Amino acid sequence: MPSDFVFKTLNRVHQGVVSLSGGKLGWTAGSMPVVELTTIGRKSGMERTTILTSPWQDGERMAIIASAGGNAKHPAWFLNLRDNPDVSIRTKNGSKKMTARIVSGDERAKIWSEATKRYKNYAAYQTKTGREIPVVVLQPT
């Protein structure tokens, strides 16, 4: 399971690719759209940006999954948006303000099923951890 250091390093490299290419490269990973998510740090109050993939989209809505590679604890970006759901994203189509909503029940089951059917890595991550991996839907504010 990758460490926080590995995740942070990969994130910086990916952000560098997007930046150095003038936004022309880096917007897909494993055939999934890439999202640059900016949250407000729950402790610091400062903006925090991370690169994530989105395995599910429905119009302007999209899902991100707090898998952290199957780590036993939730990723920091998830804890930040849990405490403050007002986020912003950047994609290959530009930037926009979004509201994050942690989904549950039938809605979570539907999105999780679609995501794991298409991208098997998410199902594998779930087998590595005892926590239920959260699914977050981002929708325009």
Secondary structure, 3 states (H helix, E strand, C coil): CCCHHHHHHHHHHHHHHHHHCCCCCCCEECCEEEEEEEEECCCCCCEEEEEEECCEEECCEEEEECCHHHCCCCCHHHHHHHHCCEEEEEECCEEEEEEEEEECHHHHHHHHHHHHHHCHHHHHHHHCCCCCCCEEEEEEC
